[in-house]
Amino acid sequence: MYLLLYQCIPLRGLGAGLDAGLCAFTVLFLGERPGRIKGEIMMRNAQNDKPMCVVVLFGGMSSEHEVSRVSAGTFVRNLDRTKYEVLTVGITKEGRWLYTEANAAQMADGSWEELPGNMPCVISPDRADHGMILFAPTGQVEKLNVDVVIPVLHGLWGEDGTVQGLLELAGIPYVGCGVLASAACMDKAVANALFEHSGIPHTLWLSCTRWEVEQDLDGVCAAVEAKLGWPVFVKPANAGSSVGISKVSSQEQLREAIRLALENDSKLVFEAAVDGQEVECAVIGSDPAVSTRPGEILAGAEFYTYDDKYKNGVSETVIPARLPEEKLDEVKTYAAMAYTALGCEGLARCDFFVEKGTGRVLINEINTLPGFTSISMYPKLMEHEGLPVPALLDRLIDLALERSERRHG
């Protein structure tokens, strides 16, 4: 039998979607937990100087698990402790949710999973809980009221609308795009179709499913060559950070690339290669969306690979991109258009090609939770615009609270 260790009864009142009244907690803690007081009555008033409770989710089950651990460290290091009480929850590759008091270094190197104080936990979908439930080894339960969640999760089962759906059910404000935009941007075939419908230029593309490949691989390969020519990029429809992507220039290479991409997803996207500059814009907010001018990626490989982005640091960034003034503004405009067309909110990074020779601006993709590592473009672009990481995180949290107020009151 579980024992409820404390309860909170919020008094809804004034303020931008926050609990304006007092919440009284009677606490009996399960063990030693640094930074918390045992056996006391704790009082939280959303309008006084008490820190807001922010939960940072990291890790996850996707192929971008390691990147998420590093990105989350940026949030942990830069959230202002005078404003926020920061709690961290790691999700293992196997899908276990663990409350942890790991520091940024332990999160980044993966040693956080072995810390003795880790505790299984869940985000409760019950709106009466409005927070997180911790499970002690003894079978006891602790409920924690949560003000905001920051899902620093890249790729499937985190950036694709799944976690966002859980937080919508729970009624907990969260940073980043909502369910539909997260899912649409994750699926490259869906996103490409929406770009086309919205008049946002994109390179030629096709998509197919595993079933179609198994039924007629020759037909799929022939269609790709006939419509797109060579070279072609072969991508899993639902994977991020260039995972499982290949650039091919022959039928033999195409077949191998299809095999590789199908290891990461059951749906594939084929896109005609573009000879152009790779540029990226950071977009924030909604109604209206505000975009930075683009920065440029100088890839260390033939295309901007996963290792380039997050491991070897060979690629370079140039801010602003090496483009004429009018072209910088054109890319910036398309970034805001694409972000709005797919219903993005909070933040996203919009990636483009500027084709050599023609100067055409072609959207590549939108990342709804872009990397926040030391070499990631999104925070670099925002800092270049005068918004350093601590202030950026404050703004993202404000946006999460504003959206929750609009939706849930």
C-alpha positions as CSV (number, residue, x, y, z in Angstrom):
1,M,0.0,0.0,0.0
2,Y,1.3,3.4,-0.9
3,L,1.5,6.2,1.6
4,L,0.8,9.8,0.4
5,L,3.5,11.9,2.0
6,Y,2.1,15.3,1.2
7,Q,-0.7,17.1,-0.5
8,C,-1.1,20.5,-2.1
9,I,-4.4,22.3,-2.4
10,P,-3.7,25.3,-4.7
11,L,-5.9,28.4,-4.4
12,R,-6.5,29.6,-7.9
13,G,-6.6,33.4,-8.2
14,L,-4.9,36.3,-9.8
15,G,-1.8,36.1,-11.9
16,A,-0.8,34.8,-15.4
17,G,-2.0,31.2,-15.0
18,L,-0.1,30.6,-11.8
19,D,-1.3,29.5,-8.4
20,A,-1.9,32.9,-6.7
21,G,-2.9,31.5,-3.3
22,L,-1.0,29.6,-0.7
23,C,-0.3,25.9,-1.0
24,A,0.4,24.1,2.3
25,F,2.5,21.0,2.2
26,T,2.9,18.5,5.1
27,V,6.1,16.6,4.3
28,L,7.6,13.4,5.4
29,F,10.6,12.6,3.3
30,L,11.7,9.2,2.3
31,G,15.5,9.7,2.8
32,E,18.3,12.2,2.6
33,R,17.6,14.6,-0.3
34,P,19.9,17.6,-0.5
35,G,18.3,21.0,-0.6
36,R,15.0,19.8,1.0
37,I,13.9,20.0,4.7
38,K,12.5,17.0,6.4
39,G,9.4,16.9,8.6
40,E,8.5,20.6,8.1
41,I,5.5,22.5,6.9
42,M,6.6,24.2,3.6
43,M,4.7,27.2,2.3
44,R,4.8,28.2,-1.4
45,N,3.2,31.4,-2.7
46,A,3.3,31.8,-6.4
47,Q,3.4,35.6,-6.1
48,N,6.3,35.8,-3.6
49,D,10.0,35.3,-4.1
50,K,9.9,31.5,-3.7
51,P,11.5,29.8,-6.7
52,M,9.3,28.3,-9.4
53,C,9.5,24.5,-9.6
54,V,11.0,23.5,-13.0
55,V,11.5,19.9,-14.1
56,V,14.1,19.3,-16.8
57,L,13.5,16.0,-18.7
58,F,16.6,14.6,-20.5
59,G,17.8,11.4,-22.2
60,G,15.0,9.5,-23.9
61,M,14.8,6.4,-26.0
62,S,15.7,7.8,-29.4
63,S,19.0,7.6,-31.2
64,E,19.7,11.2,-30.0
65,H,19.8,10.1,-26.3
66,E,23.4,11.2,-25.8
67,V,22.8,14.7,-27.4
68,S,19.9,15.2,-25.1
69,R,22.1,14.6,-22.0
70,V,24.5,17.3,-23.2
71,S,21.8,19.8,-24.1
72,A,20.1,19.4,-20.8
73,G,23.3,20.3,-19.1
74,T,23.1,23.8,-20.7
75,F,19.7,24.2,-19.1
76,V,20.8,23.0,-15.7
77,R,23.8,25.3,-15.7
78,N,22.0,28.4,-16.9
79,L,18.6,28.3,-15.1
80,D,18.7,31.1,-12.4
81,R,18.4,29.4,-9.0
82,T,17.1,32.5,-7.4
83,K,14.0,32.1,-9.7
84,Y,13.7,28.4,-10.2
85,E,14.0,25.2,-8.1
86,V,15.4,22.9,-10.8
87,L,14.6,19.2,-10.6
88,T,16.0,16.8,-13.2
89,V,14.4,13.6,-14.5
90,G,16.5,11.3,-16.8
91,I,14.8,8.8,-19.2
92,T,17.0,5.8,-19.9
93,K,17.3,4.3,-23.4
94,E,15.1,1.5,-22.1
95,G,12.4,4.0,-21.1
96,R,12.8,4.2,-17.4
97,W,12.0,7.6,-15.8
98,L,14.3,8.4,-12.9
99,Y,14.4,11.4,-10.6
100,T,18.1,12.2,-10.2
101,E,20.3,14.9,-8.5
102,A,23.0,14.4,-11.1
103,N,25.1,17.4,-12.1
104,A,25.6,18.5,-15.7
105,A,28.8,16.5,-16.1
106,Q,27.2,13.3,-14.8
107,M,24.3,13.8,-17.1
108,A,26.6,14.3,-20.1
109,D,28.8,11.2,-19.5
110,G,25.9,8.9,-18.7
111,S,27.1,8.1,-15.1
112,W,23.9,9.7,-13.8
113,E,22.1,6.3,-14.2
114,E,24.3,4.7,-11.5
115,L,23.7,7.3,-8.8
116,P,22.4,5.7,-5.6
117,G,19.8,8.4,-4.9
118,N,18.0,8.0,-8.2
119,M,14.3,7.3,-7.7
120,P,11.6,6.0,-10.2
121,C,9.1,8.7,-11.1
122,V,6.3,9.6,-13.4
123,I,4.5,12.7,-14.6
124,S,1.0,12.2,-13.4
125,P,-1.7,12.7,-16.1
126,D,-4.2,13.5,-13.3
127,R,-4.7,17.3,-13.3
128,A,-5.4,17.2,-9.6
129,D,-1.8,16.2,-9.0
130,H,-0.3,18.9,-11.4
131,G,3.1,17.4,-11.1
132,M,5.4,14.4,-10.5
133,I,5.1,11.3,-8.4
134,L,8.2,9.7,-6.9
135,F,8.3,6.0,-5.9
136,A,10.7,5.0,-3.1
137,P,12.2,1.5,-2.8
138,T,10.0,1.0,0.3
139,G,6.9,1.5,-1.8
140,Q,6.1,4.9,-0.4
141,V,5.0,7.7,-2.7
142,E,5.8,11.4,-2.8
143,K,3.9,13.9,-4.9
144,L,5.7,17.1,-6.1
145,N,3.8,20.1,-7.5
146,V,5.5,21.2,-10.8
147,D,5.1,24.6,-12.3
148,V,6.9,24.1,-15.7
149,V,8.5,21.2,-17.5
150,I,11.3,21.6,-20.0
151,P,11.4,18.5,-22.2
152,V,15.0,18.6,-23.4
153,L,14.4,15.5,-25.5
154,H,15.6,15.1,-29.1
155,G,14.0,12.8,-31.6
156,L,11.3,10.1,-31.2
157,W,9.4,9.7,-27.9
158,G,10.2,13.2,-26.8
159,E,10.3,15.7,-29.6
160,D,7.5,14.1,-31.6
161,G,4.4,15.1,-29.6
162,T,4.3,12.1,-27.2
163,V,5.6,13.8,-24.1
164,Q,3.8,17.0,-25.1
165,G,0.6,15.0,-25.1
166,L,1.2,13.7,-21.6
167,L,1.9,17.3,-20.4
168,E,-1.3,18.5,-22.0
169,L,-3.3,15.9,-20.2
170,A,-1.6,16.8,-17.0
171,G,-2.3,20.5,-17.6
172,I,1.4,21.4,-16.8
173,P,3.0,24.2,-18.8
174,Y,5.9,23.1,-20.9
175,V,8.6,24.7,-23.0
176,G,8.4,24.2,-26.8
177,C,6.0,23.3,-29.5
178,G,2.6,21.6,-28.9
179,V,1.5,18.1,-29.8
180,L,0.5,18.7,-33.5
181,A,3.5,20.8,-34.5
182,S,5.9,18.5,-32.7
183,A,4.5,15.5,-34.5
184,A,4.3,17.2,-37.9
185,C,7.8,18.6,-37.8
186,M,9.2,15.2,-36.7
187,D,7.7,13.4,-39.7
188,K,9.6,14.8,-42.7
189,A,7.0,13.6,-45.2
190,V,4.2,15.3,-43.4
191,A,6.3,18.5,-43.0
192,N,7.3,18.5,-46.7
193,A,3.6,18.2,-47.7
194,L,2.7,21.1,-45.4
195,F,5.5,23.2,-46.7
196,E,4.3,22.7,-50.3
197,H,0.7,23.5,-49.3
198,S,1.8,26.7,-47.7
199,G,3.9,27.8,-50.6
200,I,7.3,27.5,-48.9
201,P,9.9,26.4,-51.5
202,H,11.3,23.0,-51.0
203,T,13.5,20.6,-53.0
204,L,11.9,17.8,-55.0
205,W,11.0,14.8,-52.8
206,L,9.2,11.5,-52.6
207,S,8.3,9.2,-49.7
208,C,7.5,5.5,-49.2
209,T,6.8,3.0,-46.5
210,R,8.6,-0.2,-45.5
211,W,5.7,-2.1,-47.0
212,E,6.2,-0.4,-50.4
213,V,9.9,-1.3,-50.3
214,E,9.2,-4.9,-49.5
215,Q,6.6,-5.2,-52.2
216,D,8.5,-3.5,-55.0
217,L,12.0,-2.3,-54.2
218,D,12.9,-2.0,-57.9
219,G,9.9,0.2,-58.5
220,V,10.7,2.5,-55.6
221,C,14.3,2.9,-56.8
222,A,13.2,3.5,-60.4
223,A,10.8,6.2,-59.2
224,V,13.4,7.9,-57.1
225,E,15.9,8.1,-60.0
226,A,13.2,9.2,-62.5
227,K,11.8,12.1,-60.5
228,L,14.8,13.2,-58.4
229,G,17.9,12.2,-60.4
230,W,21.3,12.0,-58.7
231,P,22.5,12.7,-56.1
232,V,19.7,12.0,-53.7
233,F,19.4,12.1,-49.9
234,V,17.7,9.1,-48.3
235,K,16.3,9.8,-44.8
236,P,14.2,8.1,-42.2
237,A,11.0,10.1,-42.0
238,N,11.0,10.2,-38.2
239,A,14.6,10.7,-37.0
240,G,16.6,13.8,-36.3
241,S,20.1,15.1,-36.2
242,S,21.0,13.4,-39.6
243,V,20.7,9.9,-38.0
244,G,20.3,7.2,-40.7
245,I,20.7,9.7,-43.6
246,S,22.8,8.9,-46.7
247,K,23.7,10.7,-49.8
248,V,23.7,8.4,-52.9
249,S,24.5,8.7,-56.6
250,S,23.6,5.2,-58.0
251,Q,21.0,2.5,-57.8
252,E,23.4,0.3,-55.8
253,Q,24.0,3.0,-53.2
254,L,20.3,3.8,-53.1
255,R,19.4,0.2,-52.1
256,E,22.0,0.2,-49.3
257,A,20.8,3.6,-48.1
258,I,17.2,2.4,-48.0
259,R,18.3,-0.6,-45.9
260,L,20.1,1.8,-43.5
261,A,17.2,4.2,-43.2
262,L,14.7,1.4,-42.5
263,E,16.8,0.5,-39.5
264,N,15.6,3.9,-38.0
265,D,12.0,4.1,-39.3
266,S,9.3,2.4,-41.3
267,K,8.8,5.4,-43.5
268,L,11.4,7.0,-45.8
269,V,11.9,10.3,-47.5
270,F,14.0,10.9,-50.7
271,E,15.1,14.4,-51.5
272,A,17.0,15.7,-54.5
273,A,20.3,17.1,-53.3
274,V,20.8,20.8,-53.4
275,D,24.2,22.4,-54.1
276,G,24.0,25.3,-51.7
277,Q,24.8,27.0,-48.5
278,E,23.3,25.4,-45.4
279,V,21.8,28.1,-43.2
280,E,19.7,28.0,-40.0
281,C,17.4,30.5,-38.3
282,A,16.3,30.5,-34.6
283,V,12.6,31.3,-34.2
284,I,10.9,32.1,-30.9
285,G,7.4,32.8,-29.7
286,S,4.1,32.8,-31.6
287,D,1.6,35.4,-32.7
288,P,3.9,36.7,-33.9
289,A,6.8,34.4,-34.4
290,V,10.2,36.2,-34.3
291,S,13.1,34.8,-36.3
292,T,16.8,35.7,-36.3
293,R,18.7,36.2,-39.4
294,P,20.4,33.0,-40.5
295,G,23.7,31.6,-39.4
296,E,25.7,29.3,-41.8
297,I,27.0,25.8,-41.3
298,L,30.4,25.0,-42.7
299,A,30.2,21.2,-42.5
300,G,33.3,19.2,-41.9
301,A,31.9,16.3,-44.0
302,E,30.1,16.1,-47.4
303,F,26.9,17.0,-45.5
304,Y,26.1,18.1,-42.0
305,T,26.3,14.8,-40.1
306,Y,25.4,13.7,-36.6
307,D,29.1,13.5,-35.6
308,D,29.6,17.0,-37.1
309,K,26.8,18.4,-35.0
310,Y,27.5,16.9,-31.7
311,K,30.7,14.9,-31.4
312,N,33.8,15.9,-33.3
313,G,33.1,19.6,-33.6
314,V,34.7,19.8,-37.0
315,S,31.9,21.9,-38.5
316,E,32.0,25.7,-38.1
317,T,29.3,28.3,-37.8
318,V,29.3,31.8,-39.2
319,I,26.8,34.3,-37.9
320,P,25.3,35.9,-39.8
321,A,25.5,33.7,-42.9
322,R,27.7,34.8,-45.8
323,L,24.8,36.1,-47.9
324,P,23.7,39.5,-49.2
325,E,21.6,41.6,-46.9
326,E,18.4,41.0,-48.9
327,K,18.9,37.3,-49.0
328,L,19.5,37.2,-45.2
329,D,16.1,38.9,-44.8
330,E,14.4,36.5,-47.3
331,V,15.6,33.5,-45.3
332,K,14.5,35.1,-42.1
333,T,11.0,35.7,-43.6
334,Y,10.6,32.1,-44.8
335,A,11.7,30.9,-41.4
336,A,8.8,32.7,-39.7
337,M,6.4,31.6,-42.4
338,A,7.4,27.9,-42.1
339,Y,7.3,28.0,-38.3
340,T,3.8,29.6,-38.4
341,A,2.5,27.3,-41.2
342,L,3.3,24.2,-39.1
343,G,1.8,25.7,-35.9
344,C,5.1,25.9,-34.0
345,E,5.1,27.7,-30.6
346,G,7.8,28.4,-28.1
347,L,10.9,27.7,-30.1
348,A,12.2,25.9,-33.2
349,R,15.2,26.0,-35.5
350,C,14.4,26.3,-39.2
351,D,17.0,24.9,-41.6
352,F,17.4,26.0,-45.2
353,F,19.6,25.7,-48.3
354,V,20.4,28.7,-50.5
355,E,21.1,27.2,-53.9
356,K,24.3,28.3,-55.6
357,G,23.8,29.9,-58.9
358,T,20.1,30.6,-58.6
359,G,20.0,32.0,-55.1
360,R,16.8,30.0,-54.4
361,V,15.9,29.6,-50.7
362,L,14.7,26.1,-50.0
363,I,13.6,24.9,-46.6
364,N,15.1,21.7,-45.4
365,E,13.4,21.0,-42.1
366,I,12.2,22.4,-38.7
367,N,13.6,21.1,-35.4
368,T,11.2,21.8,-32.6
369,L,13.7,21.1,-29.8
370,P,17.1,22.1,-31.3
371,G,20.4,21.2,-29.7
372,F,21.6,23.3,-26.9
373,T,25.2,22.0,-26.8
374,S,28.3,24.3,-26.8
375,I,28.4,24.1,-30.6
376,S,24.7,24.3,-31.3
377,M,23.4,27.0,-33.6
378,Y,20.1,27.9,-31.9
379,P,21.6,29.4,-28.7
380,K,24.5,31.0,-30.7
381,L,22.0,32.8,-33.0
382,M,20.0,34.0,-30.0
383,E,23.1,35.3,-28.2
384,H,24.1,37.1,-31.4
385,E,20.7,38.8,-31.3
386,G,21.4,40.0,-27.7
387,L,19.6,37.2,-25.8
388,P,22.2,35.2,-23.8
389,V,21.2,31.7,-22.7
390,P,20.0,32.6,-19.1
391,A,17.7,35.3,-20.5
392,L,16.6,33.0,-23.3
393,L,15.6,30.3,-20.8
394,D,13.6,32.9,-18.9
395,R,11.8,33.9,-22.1
396,L,11.0,30.3,-23.0
397,I,9.5,29.6,-19.6
398,D,7.4,32.8,-19.8
399,L,6.1,31.6,-23.2
400,A,5.2,28.2,-21.7
401,L,3.2,29.9,-18.9
402,E,1.5,32.3,-21.3
403,R,0.4,29.4,-23.6
404,S,-0.9,27.4,-20.6
405,E,-2.9,30.4,-19.4
406,R,-4.5,30.8,-22.8
407,R,-5.4,27.1,-23.1
408,H,-6.2,26.1,-19.5
409,G,-6.9,29.4,-17.7
